[in-house]
Structures are given as structure tokens and as C-alpha cells.
């Protein structure tokens, strides 16, 4: 691919990735980190343009996910160092990880999501927020579509179960329980 | 794919509940000028150097091309936008600078615009030589005066563009000049490296107080002139 073809192709694809990627990052980290990771993600897409599949978005989400994970690894390293230096422990809310504010306005949901394993919560986010199908989720997470489908199904069940536990304290579990066919 | 869509619709109630808690629902669309600049910066970056955070291994395969009508429309909009920004800069350059007083009888002046206020909120990548090489004007110079809505610089070296005796940067409004002064840290009597494209000063660390490091990048960007 010569330089001009490459530019043309990127200019053709990139505009459709911008808003979805910005939302993807806004859902998972603070605004400053989101901006940094966003430009990093575009840069990786530009450099790996040859690998971009026909459906570029799930692939681009995967890139953003990796870039964000890298940044967060760096942050954790810094935090570990800071913790060694710190005289007092930080207040608990300051130590909360990214996505801690999610489910704002729906405390039960936020609590239920927090009770899931991070991978399960991520599957649910990709499903409900990015509105991806299991095949697309598979492309983001680099797993098989079959595995994505099974894990998504389990994650949904676990979330429903958590919500039931939170919304119906012990003793009332039968009254509004989801009926099984 | 029927399995796929069945699965996606498996529990609309739960999905809707999650969606109503979507933290990105209040996210405003990106400023188009910021987006255009970022895309341009991205494409000015070399394609053979792995990025700092890149973890995946490179493998070069010829990608297949699929150009949907929508992507064409969006791409066309982006191209128009980029062209529009450039033309806007040129027109401003032509029409609004007549009011700027010339510095002297035979003194030549390059007249530039301060960028629009939105540009100052943009987050930028570190300037690299290939990015600076795309600038239409690049010079080193000393701030002679800051008055009203004009910063006047006396260039000491032109890396690129037609050399003139003075460079004046005009702001459409005094407030924007303040933003420019703060963005570049313009101070009277100090030395700067300044670059511009489309008649507009490029901020984002492209134009900054003179430093050995940035001067090196400028020299690398325009080797023929240096």
C-alpha cells in the first residue's frame, strides 16, 4: 500500500471509529486518560491499517482495550510506588478503580456489576453499551464466538442473580423471583 | 448469525437497564476541528515505528477493501472539514489583516492568525519531525512586542516558508490572543520556535519557547533549509 492509498483508506475508515471509540473509553476510564488512549488507539489503527478487518470497529475496540490496559498497568505501578511513599492510606473512594462510578443513578445495578468478575462485567458492557453481538465480542476479546456466547449467557445470569440478591433481601426470595420455564 | 442476534436480544429488559446506566450517554460528540487535527497528526506519524504502548505483534497482510456508502460520506465530510479549516485560515489571512499596521516602510511581514479557541482545549501528541515537516511556515524568532491583539516576532531563522523581517500573529479577539499567549507562553524579548499551517499558528507544542530539543526536531523536519 503506497502512502497515498494508505491515507485514503484511513480517512475512509477512521471517521466511523471516532465516536464509538470515544464512548468506549469514556465508559471505562477518566476523561484525561480516555483522550490519551484515544489518540494512542488511532495511532495503532493507523500503523496496523493493513490488518484492519472488514468490520473494523470490534477490532478497534480490541486495540483500545489493550492500550487502556497498558496505561492502567503503568498507573498501578505508579500507585504501588506511591503507596510505598505515602504516610497515610488514601481514602477508599480515591483508591477505587476505573468504572467505579458506573451505573450512576442505579445503585443496585452498580453494586451487582461490581460483584461480578471483571471479565464478566466487561462482557456485559460490550453487549449492552457497545451493543455487540457475541461474534463481535469475540473479535474484541480475541476469543471464539462460541466462547463469547456462552460466557455472555453466564454473565447475564449472574447479573440477574446478583440483582435479585440485592433487591430482595433474604426471606423474600421466592416472592418476585424470575420464573423458569 | 441468527444465533448471534438471538443472543443479543436474549434479555432486552436487562440490556435496557444496563444501557440506562451508560456513563457515555452524556458524552458530547468530539469537536470536529479537534478530530480533524488528531486524524492529521495520526497520519503524519511514521508507520514503521511501534508505538510506546503497542503490545500486539505486527504482521503485514494486505487488507481487503470494503467501501460502504456511509464511510464515503463520512470521509468526504472529514476531508471537507480539513479543507474548510485551511480555507478559513487563508481567507482570514487575506481579509482581516489589512488593519494590522506594517512595521516599517520596506519591512516585510508574515501575518498569521491565532487558532480558534476550541484548539486550546485539544490534547496533543508530542511533535515529531514528520509532523512539523507538514507545516507551511516554521521559524525561530524573538517576541518584539505584544500589543492589543497582535504578537510581533522578529525571526532569526526561517526553517520553512518565505523569510520576512517580521512575523505578526493576529488574534480575532483579545481573549483569543490571551489563550495563544498562554498556550505558547509568549513573553516579550524571549525566543521561540513557531510554526503555522493554513495561515494559522499551530499550538499543541509545535510552537513553543526555544529549546535545543525542539530546535533539533525543527531542523530534522526541514533539513534542506537548515
Interface residues (C-beta under 8 A of the other chain):
Chain A: X1 X6 X7 X9 X10 X11 X12 X13 X14 X15 X16 X18 X19 X22 X23 X24 X26 X27 X32 X35 X36 X38 X39 X40 X42 X43 X44 X45 X46 X47 X48 X49 X50 X51 X52 X53 X54 X63 X66 X67 X70 X71 X101 X102 X103 X104 X105 X106 X109 X110 X124 X125 X127 X128 X129 X131 X132 X133 X134 X135 X145 X149 X152 X153 X156 X159 X160
Chain B: X1 X3 X4 X5 X7 X8 X10 X11 X14 X15 X17 X18 X19 X20 X21 X22 X23 X24 X27 X29 X30 X35 X38 X39 X41 X42 X43 X45 X47 X48 X49 X50 X51 X52 X53 X54 X55 X56 X58 X59 X60 X61 X62 X63 X64 X65 X66 X67 X70 X71 X72 X74 X75 X77 X78 X79 X123 X125
